[in-house]
Amino acid sequence: MNRLLLIVLVLVLSCSQEADKTFISGTIENPLTESFEIIYPKDFISGEQETHKIKLDENDGFNLDLNITKPILAYLVIENEDLMMIFLEPGSDLQIFAHGYDVKGTISFSGKNADNNTFMLEYFQNLEDKYKQQQVFEKIRKLDPEEFFEFAGNMLNTKLQMFEKHSGGKDLSDKFKNYFKTNIKFDYYDKLVNYPPYHKMLNQLEEEPELPEFYHDYIEDALYLLSDDNMLSANYRMFLSSYVEYYKKQNPEAVSEERSALEQYYYLAEELFEGKTLEYIKAYYIFRKFHFGEFEKAKELYELYLEEKPDGEFTNILVSSYEITKSLLPGNPAPEFDLTDINGNKLSLEDFRGKVVYLDFWATWCGPCMREIPYAKELKKRFKDENDLVFLYISVDHDEEAWREGVAENEIEGIHLNVKGRDHEVVRNYNVWGIPSYFIIDRNGVIFDNNARRPSHEDIDKDLQAALAQEKIS
């Protein structure tokens, strides 16, 4: 999922109140499908989703009751196409009406919580073509620091003016207004703080660009707005980690270089934040390292974190993450699966006993995944005489046609499976949090490497040869 989608697919402030019934109902006239889905993330950290499949009745109507303890921003999904954000609060009674031939163009809202959703629809319809993520990154690549600073300021002012224009005369809830303005402002702060490293990366420069003296004046405004009340905003949460990296660069003496990268960020966060914001960012760092290496260091901080008795929401996520990560460490059995390959043949992991499996979770829409394809082709050439090495691809594409076309057009050789989304059981069992994600599974169906190197890495050949050198235990 790209960063912009993460901005809008968010859960908002947690609270201690009991769940309150939230109702969604409505009609889709002349529907093109019998059902649709409402999807939203379960928490701030893991990316796991709650999915409610809704079947239309004989009158093309629907009803859904949700037990939620906090506001959520969810997506209305029809035929695997993300069509519409909807904002829900505990106690809402939202009615949705649309025509099936053009849901996005005809949708309207009524009932309690309607104005929040009507505003959001109008806002994004007017903003849709102005500041797409790809266009903003092109500005980061092209513009010098002063030019980008001016562009970012204009983007901020345009969004705030749009907010005032389209919110006028509407009965927006306080939490919704706070969310929206916070998200706008921290998008601005996050883009500015990340401009130097992104500009360097996108232009393949040796050094980050030299910034004018005034450039980081915005930092003071951003720090003034740090508040647990802003945790609903994905842009706020992204800024937290961006700011820790910025602070580390500006203050290299603030933390010992002898500590691991995880420890450096973790202890810097303790100096910079407090409250639920601090609990979140520390849990975020530990969660990432459980999934992307440094397990032993992450375990040490995980145990320290639990001793501090933080919010139960973050604790539960980390406990679950720790248990599944531990089960996937090298030496443990690889999770079994039974799937159908691209040619319609039933396959299971057990079918590859006696061979080494280089497993790649990927998708055709994933840029980093696609960039590995040429390297994978070269890797296969180097191992072309090794019959005991299997290149196994599990795609998370929702769009099966796009998956099949991607395999054919890019001539990706190997065994291909598709699981339609990262919420699939196989993806969860392998604890795949981001793609591409690679595993090496040995001849005995045991995990050899749960964080395997990509085909582009210079040492991947050594890793595969080491796995191939192990004999099968009969």
Backbone torsions as a table, in degrees:
resi	resn	phi	psi	omega
1	MET	NA	137.8	-176.2
2	ASN	-81.6	172.1	-172.5
3	ARG	-65.7	-37.2	-179.0
4	LEU	-64.1	-38.4	179.2
5	LEU	-65.9	-36.0	177.1
6	LEU	-63.4	-29.9	179.3
7	ILE	-62.1	-37.1	-174.4
8	VAL	-97.5	-20.5	178.1
9	LEU	-92.4	84.2	-173.5
10	VAL	-133.9	154.1	165.2
11	LEU	-97.1	151.2	-178.1
12	VAL	-109.8	-167.7	-166.7
13	LEU	-46.2	129.4	174.9
14	SER	-79.0	152.6	178.8
15	CYS	-148.2	169.5	-172.7
16	SER	-91.7	-5.1	-177.0
17	GLN	-67.7	157.8	177.4
18	GLU	-73.6	159.1	-179.3
19	ALA	-59.8	142.1	178.4
20	ASP	-119.7	139.0	-178.2
21	LYS	-62.1	133.1	174.6
22	THR	-123.7	129.1	-174.8
23	PHE	-111.4	136.4	172.0
24	ILE	-127.8	129.0	178.4
25	SER	-145.6	173.4	177.4
26	GLY	157.1	-167.1	-177.4
27	THR	-140.9	139.2	171.1
28	ILE	-118.8	102.4	-176.0
29	GLU	-72.8	141.7	-179.8
30	ASN	49.0	55.1	-175.9
31	PRO	-66.7	149.4	176.6
32	LEU	-92.4	-7.3	178.7
33	THR	-145.1	156.8	-176.7
34	GLU	-83.2	-14.2	-176.3
35	SER	-148.9	166.1	174.6
36	PHE	-149.9	177.9	-176.6
37	GLU	-128.5	149.2	167.5
38	ILE	-116.9	123.2	-172.5
39	ILE	-126.3	136.8	173.3
40	TYR	-150.4	153.5	180.0
41	PRO	-68.2	150.1	179.7
42	LYS	-81.5	-24.8	-175.0
43	ASP	-157.2	178.1	-178.3
44	PHE	-77.2	-20.9	-163.3
45	ILE	-111.6	-49.0	-166.7
46	SER	-79.8	-25.2	-176.3
47	GLY	82.0	-0.2	176.0
48	GLU	-64.1	146.8	-173.8
49	GLN	-116.4	147.4	170.3
50	GLU	-98.4	125.8	-177.8
51	THR	-120.4	127.9	175.5
52	HIS	-118.0	114.1	177.7
53	LYS	-88.7	128.4	-174.6
54	ILE	-118.5	123.3	179.3
55	LYS	-101.1	131.3	178.4
56	LEU	-70.7	144.0	178.6
57	ASP	-85.7	-172.8	-175.9
58	GLU	-65.5	-16.7	177.3
59	ASN	-102.0	15.4	-179.1
60	ASP	63.5	26.9	177.6
61	GLY	-106.3	172.5	179.8
62	PHE	-154.8	158.5	175.2
63	ASN	-142.9	139.4	177.0
64	LEU	-142.5	130.6	174.1
65	ASP	-108.4	129.9	177.2
66	LEU	-118.5	140.5	171.0
67	ASN	-101.9	99.6	-178.4
68	ILE	-123.8	145.3	-179.6
69	THR	-101.6	-4.7	-176.3
70	LYS	-154.3	159.4	177.0
71	PRO	-60.9	150.3	176.4
72	ILE	-135.8	149.8	168.6
73	LEU	-109.6	120.9	-174.3
74	ALA	-124.2	172.3	177.3
75	TYR	-116.3	134.8	170.3
76	LEU	-87.9	120.7	-173.9
77	VAL	-121.9	123.0	177.2
78	ILE	-123.4	123.5	-179.5
79	GLU	51.8	47.6	175.6
80	ASN	64.6	14.4	178.5
81	GLU	-110.1	122.1	177.8
82	ASP	-70.2	114.6	-173.2
83	LEU	-106.2	-37.8	-165.6
84	MET	-157.0	134.7	168.1
85	MET	-82.2	143.9	170.3
86	ILE	-132.1	142.1	-178.4
87	PHE	-108.0	127.3	-177.4
88	LEU	-127.5	140.4	175.0
89	GLU	-123.6	154.6	175.2
90	PRO	-53.8	132.3	-179.4
91	GLY	88.3	0.6	178.8
92	SER	-67.4	152.8	171.5
93	ASP	-137.2	85.9	-171.0
94	LEU	-101.4	130.2	174.0
95	GLN	-108.4	135.5	-177.4
96	ILE	-120.9	131.6	177.7
97	PHE	-130.6	138.4	179.9
98	ALA	-162.5	165.1	172.5
99	HIS	-101.1	138.5	-175.2
100	GLY	-63.5	-28.6	-176.5
101	TYR	-72.0	-20.4	179.7
102	ASP	-156.8	74.1	-175.5
103	VAL	-58.3	-47.9	-175.7
104	LYS	-64.6	-34.5	-176.8
105	GLY	-84.4	-15.8	-174.7
106	THR	-118.3	-2.5	-173.7
107	ILE	-66.1	142.9	175.3
108	SER	-144.7	160.7	-174.2
109	PHE	-128.1	150.0	172.0
110	SER	-147.5	171.8	179.6
111	GLY	89.3	-176.4	179.7
112	LYS	-66.0	127.6	-178.2
113	ASN	90.0	5.8	-177.7
114	ALA	-66.9	-43.0	-174.5
115	ASP	-62.7	-37.0	176.9
116	ASN	-56.5	-44.5	-176.4
117	ASN	-76.8	-34.8	175.9
118	THR	-64.1	-43.6	177.3
119	PHE	-60.7	-47.7	-177.2
120	MET	-60.0	-39.5	177.5
121	LEU	-62.0	-48.8	-179.2
122	GLU	-64.2	-41.2	-178.2
123	TYR	-60.1	-51.2	-176.3
124	PHE	-73.4	-28.1	174.4
125	GLN	-62.9	-36.9	-179.3
126	ASN	-83.7	-19.1	-178.2
127	LEU	-99.0	-12.1	-166.4
128	GLU	-50.6	-43.5	-174.5
129	ASP	-99.2	2.6	-174.1
130	LYS	-88.6	-45.7	-173.2
131	TYR	-135.1	60.1	174.8
132	LYS	-68.7	150.2	-175.3
133	GLN	-56.0	-41.7	-179.0
134	GLN	-63.3	-37.8	179.3
135	GLN	-67.9	-39.0	179.0
136	VAL	-64.9	-42.5	179.7
137	PHE	-67.2	-29.5	174.8
138	GLU	-66.8	-36.9	175.0
139	LYS	-65.1	-40.5	177.1
140	ILE	-59.1	-41.0	-178.9
141	ARG	-69.4	-42.9	-170.5
142	LYS	-83.4	-39.7	-166.7
143	LEU	-85.8	145.7	172.4
144	ASP	-76.8	170.6	-173.3
145	PRO	-55.4	-44.4	-179.0
146	GLU	-66.6	-39.2	179.3
147	GLU	-66.3	-40.9	-180.0
148	PHE	-70.0	-37.4	177.5
149	PHE	-58.3	-42.5	178.7
150	GLU	-67.0	-43.8	178.4
151	PHE	-59.7	-46.3	-179.3
152	ALA	-62.2	-39.4	177.8
153	GLY	-64.3	-41.0	177.3
154	ASN	-65.1	-38.6	178.0
155	MET	-62.8	-44.4	178.5
156	LEU	-60.4	-48.8	-177.3
157	ASN	-64.2	-39.7	178.9
158	THR	-61.6	-44.6	-179.1
159	LYS	-66.4	-41.4	179.8
160	LEU	-66.6	-39.6	177.5
161	GLN	-65.1	-38.8	177.3
162	MET	-64.4	-39.0	177.7
163	PHE	-59.8	-47.8	-179.0
164	GLU	-64.1	-40.0	-177.3
165	LYS	-65.8	-48.0	-172.1
166	HIS	-87.8	-13.1	176.8
167	SER	-90.6	-11.6	-178.7
168	GLY	-60.1	131.4	177.7
169	GLY	78.5	5.3	-179.6
170	LYS	-109.3	147.8	-179.5
171	ASP	-91.6	78.3	-178.4
172	LEU	-85.3	140.9	178.8
173	SER	-72.6	155.2	-178.3
174	ASP	-62.1	-41.2	-179.2
175	LYS	-66.8	-37.4	178.8
176	PHE	-65.6	-45.9	-180.0
177	LYS	-61.9	-42.4	179.1
178	ASN	-63.5	-43.5	177.7
179	TYR	-57.3	-49.9	-170.8
180	PHE	-66.2	-46.0	-178.7
181	LYS	-68.6	-37.4	176.8
182	THR	-62.0	-43.7	-178.0
183	ASN	-64.0	-38.5	177.9
184	ILE	-64.0	-48.5	-175.7
185	LYS	-67.8	-41.7	-177.4
186	PHE	-77.9	-18.0	168.4
187	ASP	-64.1	-42.1	177.8
188	TYR	-62.7	-49.7	-178.8
189	TYR	-63.1	-41.5	-177.4
190	ASP	-68.0	-38.2	178.1
191	LYS	-64.9	-40.2	-179.4
192	LEU	-67.5	-43.9	-176.8
193	VAL	-69.2	-26.9	-179.2
194	ASN	-94.6	-6.8	-179.6
195	TYR	-55.3	-49.2	-176.5
196	PRO	-58.3	-52.5	-179.4
197	PRO	-68.2	-34.5	179.2
198	TYR	-68.6	-40.8	178.0
199	HIS	-61.4	-42.7	177.8
200	LYS	-61.1	-47.6	-177.5
201	MET	-65.4	-47.3	-175.4
202	LEU	-66.8	-27.0	179.6
203	ASN	-103.2	4.5	179.1
204	GLN	52.4	49.0	-179.7
205	LEU	-90.7	159.3	177.0
206	GLU	-76.9	-35.4	-176.6
207	GLU	-129.7	157.7	173.4
208	GLU	-70.7	152.3	-178.5
209	PRO	-65.6	149.2	176.5
210	GLU	-75.4	130.0	-173.9
211	LEU	-99.2	146.5	175.1
212	PRO	-65.7	157.9	-173.7
213	GLU	-59.5	-32.5	-175.4
214	PHE	-82.6	-8.2	-165.3
215	TYR	-54.8	-45.2	-173.0
216	HIS	-91.4	19.9	176.6
217	ASP	-62.1	-27.2	-178.4
218	TYR	-64.6	-22.5	-176.7
219	ILE	-56.7	-40.8	-179.0
220	GLU	-61.0	-41.6	178.5
221	ASP	-65.0	-41.7	-179.1
222	ALA	-63.8	-43.2	-178.2
223	LEU	-67.7	-31.7	177.7
224	TYR	-64.0	-28.9	-177.3
225	LEU	-92.3	0.7	177.4
226	LEU	-61.2	124.6	-177.2
227	SER	-163.0	142.0	175.7
228	ASP	-61.9	-22.9	178.8
229	ASP	-66.5	-13.3	-178.0
230	ASN	-98.4	6.9	-174.6
231	MET	-63.9	-17.0	177.6
232	LEU	-67.2	-21.3	-173.7
233	SER	-87.4	122.1	176.3
234	ALA	-63.7	-34.7	178.5
235	ASN	-66.3	-36.9	175.3
236	TYR	-61.1	-47.0	-177.6
237	ARG	-66.5	-37.5	177.5
238	MET	-67.0	-36.2	179.1
239	PHE	-63.0	-34.1	-178.0
240	LEU	-56.4	-51.1	-179.7
241	SER	-69.3	-35.9	177.7
242	SER	-63.3	-39.2	-178.5
243	TYR	-69.4	-36.9	177.0
244	VAL	-60.9	-43.4	178.6
245	GLU	-63.9	-43.1	177.6
246	TYR	-60.6	-45.9	-177.4
247	TYR	-63.6	-39.0	179.0
248	LYS	-62.8	-41.7	178.7
249	LYS	-66.1	-38.9	-178.2
250	GLN	-76.3	-23.5	-176.2
251	ASN	-133.0	67.7	-175.0
252	PRO	-61.4	-21.1	-179.0
253	GLU	-83.8	-4.2	-172.6
254	ALA	-71.7	-20.1	-178.5
255	VAL	-147.2	144.8	-176.0
256	SER	-65.9	132.5	177.3
257	GLU	-70.9	-12.0	179.1
258	GLU	-74.8	-18.5	177.6
259	ARG	-77.8	154.9	175.9
260	SER	-66.5	163.8	178.8
261	ALA	-58.4	-40.3	178.8
262	LEU	-60.5	-47.0	-179.4
263	GLU	-63.8	-38.9	179.7
264	GLN	-60.3	-49.6	-179.2
265	TYR	-65.1	-39.7	-177.1
266	TYR	-61.7	-47.8	-176.3
267	TYR	-77.3	-28.9	173.1
268	LEU	-65.5	-39.5	178.9
269	ALA	-58.8	-36.5	178.6
270	GLU	-63.6	-29.3	178.2
271	GLU	-79.6	-25.8	-169.1
272	LEU	-101.0	-27.1	-172.4
273	PHE	-127.7	172.8	177.0
274	GLU	-151.4	173.8	174.8
275	GLY	63.9	-149.9	-178.4
276	LYS	-64.7	-31.5	176.3
277	THR	-59.0	-44.8	178.5
278	LEU	-66.3	-43.7	178.8
279	GLU	-58.2	-42.3	-179.7
280	TYR	-62.4	-51.4	-171.7
281	ILE	-67.8	-34.4	176.6
282	LYS	-67.6	-42.5	177.1
283	ALA	-62.9	-37.9	179.0
284	TYR	-61.2	-45.1	-179.9
285	TYR	-63.8	-44.0	-179.5
286	ILE	-64.1	-44.8	-179.8
287	PHE	-58.7	-46.2	-179.1
288	ARG	-60.9	-41.4	-177.6
289	LYS	-74.2	-27.4	170.7
290	PHE	-60.8	-35.0	-176.2
291	HIS	-90.9	-26.7	-172.6
292	PHE	-126.8	41.3	172.3
293	GLY	99.8	178.7	-178.0
294	GLU	55.2	45.9	-175.1
295	PHE	-61.9	-43.1	-176.1
296	GLU	-65.3	-41.2	176.7
297	LYS	-65.8	-41.0	178.6
298	ALA	-63.1	-37.7	179.4
299	LYS	-63.1	-42.6	179.2
300	GLU	-60.1	-46.4	-179.2
301	LEU	-71.2	-33.1	176.4
302	TYR	-59.6	-45.7	179.8
303	GLU	-66.2	-37.9	176.6
304	LEU	-65.4	-40.9	-179.4
305	TYR	-62.5	-43.4	-179.3
306	LEU	-64.2	-32.8	178.2
307	GLU	-64.0	-24.7	-179.4
308	GLU	-80.1	-6.4	178.8
309	LYS	51.4	62.0	179.8
310	PRO	-76.9	-173.4	179.6
311	ASP	-55.1	136.6	-176.6
312	GLY	-59.7	-31.5	-179.5
313	GLU	-60.5	-48.6	-178.9
314	PHE	-71.1	-37.5	179.0
315	THR	-60.2	-46.4	-178.6
316	ASN	-61.1	-40.4	179.5
317	ILE	-62.7	-45.0	-177.3
318	LEU	-69.5	-39.7	178.3
319	VAL	-60.2	-46.2	178.7
320	SER	-62.9	-43.5	-179.5
321	SER	-63.6	-41.7	179.9
322	TYR	-61.5	-45.3	-176.4
323	GLU	-64.7	-44.1	-178.2
324	ILE	-72.8	-36.3	177.7
325	THR	-63.7	-41.7	178.3
326	LYS	-60.7	-37.9	-178.8
327	SER	-71.1	-16.3	-178.4
328	LEU	-104.3	7.7	177.9
329	LEU	-66.5	153.6	178.1
330	PRO	-52.0	137.7	-178.0
331	GLY	103.3	-14.9	177.4
332	ASN	-92.9	153.4	177.2
333	PRO	-62.9	137.0	175.7
334	ALA	-71.5	139.1	179.6
335	PRO	-57.9	132.6	179.5
336	GLU	-76.4	159.4	174.2
337	PHE	-155.3	155.5	174.0
338	ASP	-128.6	113.5	-176.5
339	LEU	-137.1	172.2	177.4
340	THR	-109.0	130.3	-176.5
341	ASP	-80.9	-178.6	-173.7
342	ILE	-65.6	-17.8	179.1
343	ASN	-99.7	5.0	178.4
344	GLY	88.7	8.9	-179.4
345	ASN	-90.1	137.8	176.3
346	LYS	-73.8	130.9	-179.6
347	LEU	-136.0	148.3	172.3
348	SER	-133.0	163.0	178.5
349	LEU	-61.9	-32.3	-179.0
350	GLU	-62.1	-23.5	179.2
351	ASP	-63.1	-17.0	-175.2
352	PHE	-105.3	13.9	175.9
353	ARG	-57.0	137.9	-177.4
354	GLY	93.8	-9.4	177.8
355	LYS	-120.9	158.7	173.9
356	VAL	-92.6	132.7	-178.0
357	VAL	-110.9	124.4	172.1
358	TYR	-100.9	103.0	-170.7
359	LEU	-97.6	129.4	-176.4
360	ASP	-125.5	114.0	169.8
361	PHE	-88.6	127.0	-171.1
362	TRP	-153.9	-178.8	173.4
363	ALA	-158.3	153.0	-179.2
364	THR	-68.4	-24.5	-179.1
365	TRP	-86.5	-3.3	-176.1
366	CYS	-89.9	109.8	-178.5
367	GLY	-56.1	-52.2	178.8
368	PRO	-58.8	-34.2	177.6
369	CYS	-63.4	-46.7	-176.8
370	MET	-68.0	-30.7	178.6
371	ARG	-68.3	-19.6	179.3
372	GLU	-82.6	-13.0	-174.0
373	ILE	-59.0	-48.6	179.2
374	PRO	-60.4	-36.7	179.1
375	TYR	-68.5	-37.2	178.2
376	ALA	-64.2	-37.3	178.2
377	LYS	-62.8	-42.9	178.6
378	GLU	-67.0	-38.0	178.1
379	LEU	-61.8	-43.2	179.3
380	LYS	-64.3	-36.0	177.1
381	LYS	-62.8	-40.1	-178.5
382	ARG	-68.7	-24.6	-179.0
383	PHE	-111.6	22.3	-173.5
384	LYS	-61.9	-24.0	-179.4
385	ASP	-94.7	3.2	-178.4
386	GLU	-97.5	96.2	-176.1
387	ASN	-73.6	-14.2	-177.2
388	ASP	-94.2	12.4	177.8
389	LEU	-113.0	124.6	-178.2
390	VAL	-111.1	128.4	173.4
391	PHE	-97.5	108.1	-173.2
392	LEU	-114.2	122.5	-178.4
393	TYR	-110.7	128.3	172.2
394	ILE	-117.0	109.2	-179.7
395	SER	-85.6	143.3	175.3
396	VAL	-106.2	18.3	177.4
397	ASP	-61.1	129.7	170.3
398	HIS	-71.1	-36.3	-176.0
399	ASP	-86.7	103.4	-176.5
400	GLU	-63.7	-36.9	-179.9
401	GLU	-64.4	-42.1	178.3
402	ALA	-62.6	-39.0	177.6
403	TRP	-62.0	-49.7	-178.8
404	ARG	-62.3	-42.4	179.2
405	GLU	-65.0	-40.2	-179.8
406	GLY	-62.6	-40.3	178.1
407	VAL	-65.4	-44.8	-177.0
408	ALA	-69.5	-49.2	-175.0
409	GLU	-65.4	-33.7	-178.7
410	ASN	-94.6	1.2	176.8
411	GLU	50.6	53.5	-178.1
412	ILE	-85.9	107.7	-178.5
413	GLU	-82.8	141.8	179.9
414	GLY	143.1	-169.1	177.8
415	ILE	-100.2	128.3	-171.1
416	HIS	-118.2	127.7	176.6
417	LEU	-127.3	156.1	-179.7
418	ASN	-135.9	135.1	-177.0
419	VAL	-120.5	3.2	173.9
420	LYS	53.1	67.8	171.6
421	GLY	111.1	151.0	-177.5
422	ARG	-79.0	-2.5	177.1
423	ASP	-91.5	4.1	-179.3
424	HIS	-69.0	151.1	-177.4
425	GLU	-56.0	-42.1	-178.8
426	VAL	-62.9	-42.7	179.6
427	VAL	-64.6	-42.2	178.5
428	ARG	-65.2	-40.3	-178.4
429	ASN	-64.7	-30.0	177.3
430	TYR	-93.4	4.6	174.1
431	ASN	56.1	40.5	-178.5
432	VAL	-81.0	113.9	-178.1
433	TRP	-100.3	-29.1	178.4
434	GLY	-144.2	157.8	178.8
435	ILE	-123.5	151.4	0.1
436	PRO	-71.8	150.9	177.8
437	SER	-135.8	131.5	-171.5
438	TYR	-121.7	144.6	174.1
439	PHE	-132.9	149.1	167.4
440	ILE	-114.2	124.7	-178.9
441	ILE	-114.6	129.3	-172.4
442	ASP	-81.4	-177.0	-174.3
443	ARG	-63.1	-19.9	-176.7
444	ASN	-98.8	9.7	-178.0
445	GLY	75.7	20.3	-178.9
446	VAL	-105.3	143.3	179.7
447	ILE	-67.6	121.8	176.4
448	PHE	-92.0	-39.0	178.1
449	ASP	-148.9	119.7	-178.7
450	ASN	-93.6	1.0	176.8
451	ASN	-140.6	56.2	-171.1
452	ALA	-66.2	152.8	179.9
453	ARG	-70.6	156.1	178.3
454	ARG	-76.3	161.6	176.7
455	PRO	-56.6	-27.2	-178.5
456	SER	-77.8	-10.9	-176.6
457	HIS	-76.1	140.6	-175.1
458	GLU	-67.5	-19.3	-176.8
459	ASP	-102.7	6.3	-176.9
460	ILE	-64.1	-35.1	178.5
461	ASP	-59.0	-44.0	-179.8
462	LYS	-62.0	-40.5	-179.2
463	ASP	-64.3	-44.9	-179.9
464	LEU	-67.7	-38.1	178.0
465	GLN	-65.1	-36.9	177.7
466	ALA	-64.1	-40.1	178.2
467	ALA	-68.4	-39.0	179.6
468	LEU	-68.2	-25.7	-177.9
469	ALA	-73.0	-18.9	178.7
470	GLN	-76.0	141.1	179.9
471	GLU	-91.6	155.6	177.2
472	LYS	-76.4	135.6	175.8
473	ILE	-87.9	120.7	-175.8
474	SER	-78.1	NA	NA
